[in-house]
Amino acid sequence: MLETDGAPPLVSRFQPHFSFLLDPMSDDPTPQPPARSHRDPKAYWRKNITAVMALLVVWFLVSYGCGILWVDELDKIRLGGFKLGFWFAQQGSIYVFIVLIGIYVLYMNKLDREFRGTSPKQDK
């Protein structure tokens, strides 16, 4: 290994930035490949986009389906004195959207921990 002016090797200069590639139990600064495919950005984004698309489908079905397409069938049911189709068109889809945001946050926290390789206690 070529060292000039007493500077550390290139790998150890950048060790803080690429520490996830190094084995924390080893004194050897040689980069090691990740143990599992949890470092694969394509897998991470595939799961992320799949979750987003699934939640958007649910949101579409609730807002467009229950508020417009199936309103006649839903209007036969009353909720708090209002027809259910009207309720979904005015308020229900907003409530469902807020619940979907919460589901997305919880799922993404779990996915981030999975791909980072940490536990919930280590995140805090």
mmCIF file of the C-alpha atoms, coordinates in Angstrom:
data_MODEL
# 
_entry.id   MODEL 
# 
loop_
_atom_site.group_PDB 
_atom_site.id 
_atom_site.type_symbol 
_atom_site.label_atom_id 
_atom_site.label_alt_id 
_atom_site.label_comp_id 
_atom_site.label_asym_id 
_atom_site.label_entity_id 
_atom_site.label_seq_id 
_atom_site.pdbx_PDB_ins_code 
_atom_site.Cartn_x 
_atom_site.Cartn_y 
_atom_site.Cartn_z 
_atom_site.occupancy 
_atom_site.B_iso_or_equiv 
_atom_site.pdbx_formal_charge 
_atom_site.auth_seq_id 
_atom_site.auth_comp_id 
_atom_site.auth_asym_id 
_atom_site.auth_atom_id 
_atom_site.pdbx_PDB_model_num 
ATOM 1   C CA . MET A 1 1   ? 0.000   0.000  0.000  1.00 0.00 ? 1   MET A CA 1 
ATOM 2   C CA . LEU A 1 2   ? 1.397   3.365  -0.970 1.00 0.00 ? 2   LEU A CA 1 
ATOM 3   C CA . GLU A 1 3   ? 1.357   5.994  1.764  1.00 0.00 ? 3   GLU A CA 1 
ATOM 4   C CA . THR A 1 4   ? 2.663   9.515  1.436  1.00 0.00 ? 4   THR A CA 1 
ATOM 5   C CA . ASP A 1 5   ? 3.524   12.051 4.123  1.00 0.00 ? 5   ASP A CA 1 
ATOM 6   C CA . GLY A 1 6   ? 2.305   9.771  6.903  1.00 0.00 ? 6   GLY A CA 1 
ATOM 7   C CA . ALA A 1 7   ? -1.357  10.014 5.820  1.00 0.00 ? 7   ALA A CA 1 
ATOM 8   C CA . PRO A 1 8   ? -3.541  7.018  6.684  1.00 0.00 ? 8   PRO A CA 1 
ATOM 9   C CA . PRO A 1 9   ? -4.603  4.658  3.904  1.00 0.00 ? 9   PRO A CA 1 
ATOM 10  C CA . LEU A 1 10  ? -7.435  5.804  1.668  1.00 0.00 ? 10  LEU A CA 1 
ATOM 11  C CA . VAL A 1 11  ? -9.963  3.378  3.166  1.00 0.00 ? 11  VAL A CA 1 
ATOM 12  C CA . SER A 1 12  ? -9.487  4.612  6.722  1.00 0.00 ? 12  SER A CA 1 
ATOM 13  C CA . ARG A 1 13  ? -9.681  8.267  5.620  1.00 0.00 ? 13  ARG A CA 1 
ATOM 14  C CA . PHE A 1 14  ? -13.218 7.648  4.397  1.00 0.00 ? 14  PHE A CA 1 
ATOM 15  C CA . GLN A 1 15  ? -14.150 5.103  7.045  1.00 0.00 ? 15  GLN A CA 1 
ATOM 16  C CA . PRO A 1 16  ? -16.802 7.284  8.777  1.00 0.00 ? 16  PRO A CA 1 
ATOM 17  C CA . HIS A 1 17  ? -18.661 7.741  5.485  1.00 0.00 ? 17  HIS A CA 1 
ATOM 18  C CA . PHE A 1 18  ? -18.529 4.100  4.466  1.00 0.00 ? 18  PHE A CA 1 
ATOM 19  C CA . SER A 1 19  ? -18.581 2.487  7.874  1.00 0.00 ? 19  SER A CA 1 
ATOM 20  C CA . PHE A 1 20  ? -21.574 0.358  6.945  1.00 0.00 ? 20  PHE A CA 1 
ATOM 21  C CA . LEU A 1 21  ? -19.249 -1.563 4.590  1.00 0.00 ? 21  LEU A CA 1 
ATOM 22  C CA . LEU A 1 22  ? -16.769 -2.375 7.342  1.00 0.00 ? 22  LEU A CA 1 
ATOM 23  C CA . ASP A 1 23  ? -17.017 -5.151 9.883  1.00 0.00 ? 23  ASP A CA 1 
ATOM 24  C CA . PRO A 1 24  ? -17.253 -3.404 13.289 1.00 0.00 ? 24  PRO A CA 1 
ATOM 25  C CA . MET A 1 25  ? -15.677 -6.385 15.078 1.00 0.00 ? 25  MET A CA 1 
ATOM 26  C CA . SER A 1 26  ? -12.554 -6.412 12.899 1.00 0.00 ? 26  SER A CA 1 
ATOM 27  C CA . ASP A 1 27  ? -9.453  -4.222 13.058 1.00 0.00 ? 27  ASP A CA 1 
ATOM 28  C CA . ASP A 1 28  ? -8.928  -4.852 9.359  1.00 0.00 ? 28  ASP A CA 1 
ATOM 29  C CA . PRO A 1 29  ? -10.008 -1.712 7.422  1.00 0.00 ? 29  PRO A CA 1 
ATOM 30  C CA . THR A 1 30  ? -10.650 -3.728 4.247  1.00 0.00 ? 30  THR A CA 1 
ATOM 31  C CA . PRO A 1 31  ? -14.235 -3.136 3.046  1.00 0.00 ? 31  PRO A CA 1 
ATOM 32  C CA . GLN A 1 32  ? -16.531 -6.111 3.429  1.00 0.00 ? 32  GLN A CA 1 
ATOM 33  C CA . PRO A 1 33  ? -19.651 -6.695 1.349  1.00 0.00 ? 33  PRO A CA 1 
ATOM 34  C CA . PRO A 1 34  ? -22.955 -6.367 3.215  1.00 0.00 ? 34  PRO A CA 1 
ATOM 35  C CA . ALA A 1 35  ? -24.048 -9.551 4.949  1.00 0.00 ? 35  ALA A CA 1 
ATOM 36  C CA . ARG A 1 36  ? -27.528 -9.447 3.434  1.00 0.00 ? 36  ARG A CA 1 
ATOM 37  C CA . SER A 1 37  ? -29.240 -7.614 0.613  1.00 0.00 ? 37  SER A CA 1 
ATOM 38  C CA . HIS A 1 38  ? -30.557 -5.027 3.083  1.00 0.00 ? 38  HIS A CA 1 
ATOM 39  C CA . ARG A 1 39  ? -28.165 -2.489 1.568  1.00 0.00 ? 39  ARG A CA 1 
ATOM 40  C CA . ASP A 1 40  ? -29.737 -2.827 -1.873 1.00 0.00 ? 40  ASP A CA 1 
ATOM 41  C CA . PRO A 1 41  ? -31.265 0.563  -2.778 1.00 0.00 ? 41  PRO A CA 1 
ATOM 42  C CA . LYS A 1 42  ? -33.327 -0.986 -5.584 1.00 0.00 ? 42  LYS A CA 1 
ATOM 43  C CA . ALA A 1 43  ? -35.017 -3.370 -3.155 1.00 0.00 ? 43  ALA A CA 1 
ATOM 44  C CA . TYR A 1 44  ? -35.677 -0.492 -0.754 1.00 0.00 ? 44  TYR A CA 1 
ATOM 45  C CA . TRP A 1 45  ? -37.285 1.676  -3.435 1.00 0.00 ? 45  TRP A CA 1 
ATOM 46  C CA . ARG A 1 46  ? -39.224 -1.282 -4.850 1.00 0.00 ? 46  ARG A CA 1 
ATOM 47  C CA . LYS A 1 47  ? -40.812 -1.859 -1.440 1.00 0.00 ? 47  LYS A CA 1 
ATOM 48  C CA . ASN A 1 48  ? -41.371 1.879  -0.963 1.00 0.00 ? 48  ASN A CA 1 
ATOM 49  C CA . ILE A 1 49  ? -43.074 2.375  -4.342 1.00 0.00 ? 49  ILE A CA 1 
ATOM 50  C CA . THR A 1 50  ? -45.152 -0.786 -3.856 1.00 0.00 ? 50  THR A CA 1 
ATOM 51  C CA . ALA A 1 51  ? -46.406 0.563  -0.528 1.00 0.00 ? 51  ALA A CA 1 
ATOM 52  C CA . VAL A 1 52  ? -47.168 3.981  -2.033 1.00 0.00 ? 52  VAL A CA 1 
ATOM 53  C CA . MET A 1 53  ? -49.079 2.432  -4.929 1.00 0.00 ? 53  MET A CA 1 
ATOM 54  C CA . ALA A 1 54  ? -51.107 0.173  -2.624 1.00 0.00 ? 54  ALA A CA 1 
ATOM 55  C CA . LEU A 1 55  ? -52.040 3.110  -0.391 1.00 0.00 ? 55  LEU A CA 1 
ATOM 56  C CA . LEU A 1 56  ? -52.963 5.246  -3.411 1.00 0.00 ? 56  LEU A CA 1 
ATOM 57  C CA . VAL A 1 57  ? -55.235 2.472  -4.692 1.00 0.00 ? 57  VAL A CA 1 
ATOM 58  C CA . VAL A 1 58  ? -57.014 2.357  -1.322 1.00 0.00 ? 58  VAL A CA 1 
ATOM 59  C CA . TRP A 1 59  ? -57.310 6.150  -1.292 1.00 0.00 ? 59  TRP A CA 1 
ATOM 60  C CA . PHE A 1 60  ? -58.692 6.154  -4.852 1.00 0.00 ? 60  PHE A CA 1 
ATOM 61  C CA . LEU A 1 61  ? -61.259 3.469  -4.051 1.00 0.00 ? 61  LEU A CA 1 
ATOM 62  C CA . VAL A 1 62  ? -62.434 5.321  -0.955 1.00 0.00 ? 62  VAL A CA 1 
ATOM 63  C CA . SER A 1 63  ? -62.486 8.838  -2.393 1.00 0.00 ? 63  SER A CA 1 
ATOM 64  C CA . TYR A 1 64  ? -63.605 8.185  -5.973 1.00 0.00 ? 64  TYR A CA 1 
ATOM 65  C CA . GLY A 1 65  ? -65.374 4.864  -5.497 1.00 0.00 ? 65  GLY A CA 1 
ATOM 66  C CA . CYS A 1 66  ? -67.291 5.578  -2.293 1.00 0.00 ? 66  CYS A CA 1 
ATOM 67  C CA . GLY A 1 67  ? -67.781 9.283  -3.018 1.00 0.00 ? 67  GLY A CA 1 
ATOM 68  C CA . ILE A 1 68  ? -68.846 9.041  -6.675 1.00 0.00 ? 68  ILE A CA 1 
ATOM 69  C CA . LEU A 1 69  ? -69.185 5.535  -8.165 1.00 0.00 ? 69  LEU A CA 1 
ATOM 70  C CA . TRP A 1 70  ? -71.001 3.676  -5.396 1.00 0.00 ? 70  TRP A CA 1 
ATOM 71  C CA . VAL A 1 71  ? -72.761 6.681  -3.860 1.00 0.00 ? 71  VAL A CA 1 
ATOM 72  C CA . ASP A 1 72  ? -76.265 5.427  -4.703 1.00 0.00 ? 72  ASP A CA 1 
ATOM 73  C CA . GLU A 1 73  ? -75.734 2.121  -2.912 1.00 0.00 ? 73  GLU A CA 1 
ATOM 74  C CA . LEU A 1 74  ? -74.035 3.807  0.050  1.00 0.00 ? 74  LEU A CA 1 
ATOM 75  C CA . ASP A 1 75  ? -76.758 6.449  0.375  1.00 0.00 ? 75  ASP A CA 1 
ATOM 76  C CA . LYS A 1 76  ? -79.125 3.721  1.572  1.00 0.00 ? 76  LYS A CA 1 
ATOM 77  C CA . ILE A 1 77  ? -77.065 3.596  4.785  1.00 0.00 ? 77  ILE A CA 1 
ATOM 78  C CA . ARG A 1 78  ? -77.178 6.475  7.273  1.00 0.00 ? 78  ARG A CA 1 
ATOM 79  C CA . LEU A 1 79  ? -74.286 7.587  9.473  1.00 0.00 ? 79  LEU A CA 1 
ATOM 80  C CA . GLY A 1 80  ? -75.063 10.226 12.085 1.00 0.00 ? 80  GLY A CA 1 
ATOM 81  C CA . GLY A 1 81  ? -78.162 11.296 10.185 1.00 0.00 ? 81  GLY A CA 1 
ATOM 82  C CA . PHE A 1 82  ? -76.302 11.705 6.891  1.00 0.00 ? 82  PHE A CA 1 
ATOM 83  C CA . LYS A 1 83  ? -76.267 9.400  3.902  1.00 0.00 ? 83  LYS A CA 1 
ATOM 84  C CA . LEU A 1 84  ? -73.077 7.320  3.866  1.00 0.00 ? 84  LEU A CA 1 
ATOM 85  C CA . GLY A 1 85  ? -72.229 8.234  0.247  1.00 0.00 ? 85  GLY A CA 1 
ATOM 86  C CA . PHE A 1 86  ? -72.466 11.939 1.103  1.00 0.00 ? 86  PHE A CA 1 
ATOM 87  C CA . TRP A 1 87  ? -70.390 11.394 4.242  1.00 0.00 ? 87  TRP A CA 1 
ATOM 88  C CA . PHE A 1 88  ? -67.612 9.647  2.282  1.00 0.00 ? 88  PHE A CA 1 
ATOM 89  C CA . ALA A 1 89  ? -67.595 12.392 -0.339 1.00 0.00 ? 89  ALA A CA 1 
ATOM 90  C CA . GLN A 1 90  ? -67.378 15.170 2.277  1.00 0.00 ? 90  GLN A CA 1 
ATOM 91  C CA . GLN A 1 91  ? -65.423 13.760 5.214  1.00 0.00 ? 91  GLN A CA 1 
ATOM 92  C CA . GLY A 1 92  ? -64.773 10.038 4.993  1.00 0.00 ? 92  GLY A CA 1 
ATOM 93  C CA . SER A 1 93  ? -62.136 10.196 2.311  1.00 0.00 ? 93  SER A CA 1 
ATOM 94  C CA . ILE A 1 94  ? -60.219 12.824 4.310  1.00 0.00 ? 94  ILE A CA 1 
ATOM 95  C CA . TYR A 1 95  ? -60.273 10.627 7.427  1.00 0.00 ? 95  TYR A CA 1 
ATOM 96  C CA . VAL A 1 96  ? -59.129 7.626  5.411  1.00 0.00 ? 96  VAL A CA 1 
ATOM 97  C CA . PHE A 1 97  ? -56.342 9.730  3.876  1.00 0.00 ? 97  PHE A CA 1 
ATOM 98  C CA . ILE A 1 98  ? -55.094 10.716 7.352  1.00 0.00 ? 98  ILE A CA 1 
ATOM 99  C CA . VAL A 1 99  ? -55.146 7.060  8.449  1.00 0.00 ? 99  VAL A CA 1 
ATOM 100 C CA . LEU A 1 100 ? -53.227 6.102  5.295  1.00 0.00 ? 100 LEU A CA 1 
ATOM 101 C CA . ILE A 1 101 ? -50.564 8.712  6.115  1.00 0.00 ? 101 ILE A CA 1 
ATOM 102 C CA . GLY A 1 102 ? -50.168 7.125  9.557  1.00 0.00 ? 102 GLY A CA 1 
ATOM 103 C CA . ILE A 1 103 ? -49.893 3.656  8.020  1.00 0.00 ? 103 ILE A CA 1 
ATOM 104 C CA . TYR A 1 104 ? -47.258 4.938  5.581  1.00 0.00 ? 104 TYR A CA 1 
ATOM 105 C CA . VAL A 1 105 ? -45.208 6.525  8.376  1.00 0.00 ? 105 VAL A CA 1 
ATOM 106 C CA . LEU A 1 106 ? -45.253 3.333  10.444 1.00 0.00 ? 106 LEU A CA 1 
ATOM 107 C CA . TYR A 1 107 ? -44.382 1.180  7.447  1.00 0.00 ? 107 TYR A CA 1 
ATOM 108 C CA . MET A 1 108 ? -41.529 3.447  6.352  1.00 0.00 ? 108 MET A CA 1 
ATOM 109 C CA . ASN A 1 109 ? -40.071 3.509  9.862  1.00 0.00 ? 109 ASN A CA 1 
ATOM 110 C CA . LYS A 1 110 ? -40.101 -0.304 9.824  1.00 0.00 ? 110 LYS A CA 1 
ATOM 111 C CA . LEU A 1 111 ? -38.601 -0.413 6.326  1.00 0.00 ? 111 LEU A CA 1 
ATOM 112 C CA . ASP A 1 112 ? -35.868 2.079  7.241  1.00 0.00 ? 112 ASP A CA 1 
ATOM 113 C CA . ARG A 1 113 ? -34.927 0.037  10.304 1.00 0.00 ? 113 ARG A CA 1 
ATOM 114 C CA . GLU A 1 114 ? -34.889 -3.131 8.209  1.00 0.00 ? 114 GLU A CA 1 
ATOM 115 C CA . PHE A 1 115 ? -32.564 -1.675 5.585  1.00 0.00 ? 115 PHE A CA 1 
ATOM 116 C CA . ARG A 1 116 ? -30.408 0.162  8.117  1.00 0.00 ? 116 ARG A CA 1 
ATOM 117 C CA . GLY A 1 117 ? -30.127 -2.919 10.281 1.00 0.00 ? 117 GLY A CA 1 
ATOM 118 C CA . THR A 1 118 ? -31.085 -1.212 13.544 1.00 0.00 ? 118 THR A CA 1 
ATOM 119 C CA . SER A 1 119 ? -33.724 -1.819 16.170 1.00 0.00 ? 119 SER A CA 1 
ATOM 120 C CA . PRO A 1 120 ? -36.318 0.752  17.302 1.00 0.00 ? 120 PRO A CA 1 
ATOM 121 C CA . LYS A 1 121 ? -34.308 1.342  20.502 1.00 0.00 ? 121 LYS A CA 1 
ATOM 122 C CA . GLN A 1 122 ? -31.190 2.203  18.502 1.00 0.00 ? 122 GLN A CA 1 
ATOM 123 C CA . ASP A 1 123 ? -33.082 4.809  16.454 1.00 0.00 ? 123 ASP A CA 1 
ATOM 124 C CA . LYS A 1 124 ? -33.704 7.023  19.462 1.00 0.00 ? 124 LYS A CA 1 
# 
